[in-house]
Amino acid sequence: MPHILIVEDNRDYAATLRTNLEHEGYAVVVAHTGPEGIAAARAAAFDLVLLDLMLPGASGFTVLQRLRDEGIGAPVLVLTALGAEEEKLRGFGLGADDYVVKPVGLRELLARVKALVRRGGGRAVPNVARVGDLEVNLAARTVRRGGAVLALRPKEFDLLAALIRRRGRVVSRGELLREVWGYAAGAESRTVETHLATLRQRLGGGEYIVTIRGAGYRLAD
């Protein structure tokens, strides 16, 4: 049974979401403040986080950044009344997987939830991940090979971390543009290819990241 965390301060809205999601077969946990949401995400593994942005205690942006900084890779669907382009870009830049502006129809929301849960890559990603002979510490933002620290630029590390959070599947260039660089959906840029080339060089070879022609990229098995 997939597990979903709702972080929403409107208790009536959260209760309605919970009822409908449980009806669809999900197990649901609800938090009503930013700090409660962070604590809940640390305490258990979730297949999806539904995150409001206007929260007491800590904004949804802060919650999202904290989760990603700590290596918690569960997919995050931002569900908010804030619909300005800069807010959407900020959300994607911090690692959101989807961004939905309220009000939204229940059928559409459930379809988006289903798609993100099916896509997977969530449930807690450990702070320290291994990729071949690499040791990647997502919280400390360090990469080691044979005990030696590799010097990665910030965006290169963000790119590697995005692939680690979606380990086991192919990640499209568009997804990487949204998460790592905050590009709007549908944007075109060669920056992913450019950064991948330098990342592979710094890692010591191209065997760690596989290019799937016409689809995207994935970590090597």
N, C-alpha and C positions, 0 to 999 in steps of 0.2 A: 504493500500500500504506500503510495507516494506521500511524503510529509511536506506540508506547506506552513511557512511562518508568515503571519499577517502582522505588519507593524503599522497601526492606524489609530489615531487618537479619537476619532469619532466612534464612540462605542456602538451606536445603533448601526452605523454603516459596517463596522467590523463584524458585528453579530450577523448581519444579513449576508455578508461575504462568507462567513464561516458556515452558515446553514447551507448555502448553495454549494459550496465546495465539498462539504461532508456528504451532501446528497449525491455528488458526482463520484464519491468513493475515496476522497482524500482525507488524511488525518491532518487536523489543523490546530496550530498553536497561535494565540493572539497576544501581542504586546501593544501597550497603549502609549509608550513614550520611547524616545530615542535610546536612552540607556537600557530600558527593558528589552528593546529589540536586539541590541548588541549582546546583552547577557544571554538571551535565548538562543541566538545564533552560535554563541560560543559553547553553550551547554549541550547542544544536540545537532545532529546532521539533518539538513533539510534538502529536499529536492527543488524547492523554489521559495523565494522570499518576495512577498507583495509589500512594497514599501511606499508609504506616503512621505512627502517631503516636509510638510509643515507639522512638525512634531514638537511637543514640549521636552525640555531637557537637552536635546541635541537634534539638529535638523536631519532630515533624511539624507542630505548630502554627506553630513558627518558620519552617519551610520554606514552609508555605502563605502565611504573611504576607509573607515575603520575595518570593515569586513574584508575589503580587498587587501589592505595593508597587513592584516593578520593571516592572509592566505586562505580565507574562507571562500571557496569557489562556487557556492550554490548560485544558480541563475537568479538574477534580481529583476523583477518587473516593477518599475516605478509607476505608481498609480496616484496621480495628483491633479489638483486643479491648476497647477502652474504650467502654462502651455507656451511660454515664450521660447523662441528658438535658442536663445543663449542658455536657458535652463535645461532644455533638452540636450544641447551639446555638452553642457557640464555633466549631466547625468551619464551620458554615454562615455564621456572622457574618464569618469571615475569608475567605470566598469559595469554600468547597467546593461542588461541584455535586451530589454524592451522598455518603452516609455509610453504610457497611456494617459491621456488627459481626461479627467472627469468632466461631465458625466459620460459614462460609456455603457453601452448596452450589455446586458448580462451574457447573451450568447456570444458576443464578440470577445468579452473578457475571458469566458470559459475556454474559448477556442485558443486564445493566446496562452493561457495557462497550460492547456493540454500540449500545445506545440513546444513550449519551453521545457516542460517535464519530460516529454518524449525525447527532445534533443539531448537532455541530460548534461553530463559533465559536472553536475553539482555534487551533492552530498559532500561532506567536508573534505577539502583538499588539505593534506598535511602541510604544516609550515615548512617542512623540509622534504623536497621531492627529489627523486633520482631519475636522471635521464642518461642511460648508458653509464659512463664513468663520471658523469657530472653530478655534483650535489648542489641543489638550488634551494637556498633558504629564502622563502617568499617574504617572511617577516623582516629579516635583516637585509634583504635585497642584496645577497651575495651569491656568487657562483664559484664553486671550487672544483678543480680537477686534480686528483692525486695530492690533495692537501694544499695546493697552490690556488690563491684567489685570482680569478680572471677579471680583468678590468672591463666592465661593460658600461656603456653610456646609459643614461636613464631610460630613453625610449627603447633601446635594445633590450634592457631588462624587462620593461613593460611588455614588449612583444613576446619574449620568451615566457613570461608569467601568464599571458593570455592563452598561449598554446597549452601550458601546463594545466590551467583551470579547465580546459576543454579536452583533456587527454582522452584518447580513445576515439576521436572523431575528426573529420575534416573540418577545418575552420576557413570560411571564405575570406577573400580580401576585404569585402565590405564590412564583415563583422570586425575584423582587425582595425580597419580605419575608424569605425565608430568607437570601439573600446579604447584603443591606444591613443588615437589622435583626436577623438571627438568630432569626426566628420559627420555630416548629416547623411541620412540614408540615401543611397543612389549616387553619392559623390564618387568621382573618378580621380585617382592619383597613383603615381608610381612609387610613392614613398614606402609602401610595404616591401616591394621588391628591393629597393635600395637599402633599407635597414636590414632586411634578411641577409643580403649579401655580406654586409659588414658584420652582422651577428655571427654568421657561419664562420667567418674568418677569425673572429675573436674566440670562438669556441674551439677552434682548431680543426675544423672540417665541416662538411655538409651532411654527415651521416646522422646528425641529431634531429634534423628537421627535414621532412619529406615533402616535396612539391607534388601535388596531385593535379595534373594538367587539366585546366578548365574548371576546377572545383575549388582549390585552395591549398591549405597546408595542414600537416599534422605532425605530431611528435613521432619519431621512430619508435618501434616496439622495443 
